[in-house]
Amino acid sequence: MNSLFVRVVFAAIVLTFWACSVNSKRSYISNISLESGKWVLIDLNGEEVVKQNSERPIYLEFNGTDQKVAGFAGCNRLFGAYSNQGSTISFSRVSSTKLICPDYELENNFVASLQRINRYQIDGEKLLLFNQNNLIATLRLLTD
């Protein structure tokens, strides 16, 4: 009987700690916003994005204070402005440095696609960028 009681108490303690860790993760995910950190590009126009530069992934970072966006497009740094209200978003004055790069195609497509974005959705740790109802890009929050 005593052994059964110890097992039940132990199981209750383990379940309590597990439930706390799950709720902590849910709370973290529900607090994610555009300004939560670096958003790494994982899909563009339905195609998986393979990291072009071994040191840096393609990413965006949003500064809500001055409504600026900055990032890395694969070879060049990018920068510009954005505005958002609710689930709508628009990018303006997006430009990049002009280093000579071996492959501009992905970089050019990414920068050009930002001009077409008009809606976004945050789904867990993913940022989904749309033109109307067409998914243009998927980015993942860099948590490392």
PyMOL commands that set and color helices and strands:
alter all, ss='L'
color gray80, all
select helices_A, chain A and resi 2-30+34-36+105-114
alter helices_A, ss='H'
color red, helices_A
select strands_A, chain A and resi 38-44+47-48+59-63+68-72+77-85+88-96+119-123+126-131+134-141
alter strands_A, ss='S'
color yellow, strands_A
deselect
rebuild
show_as cartoon
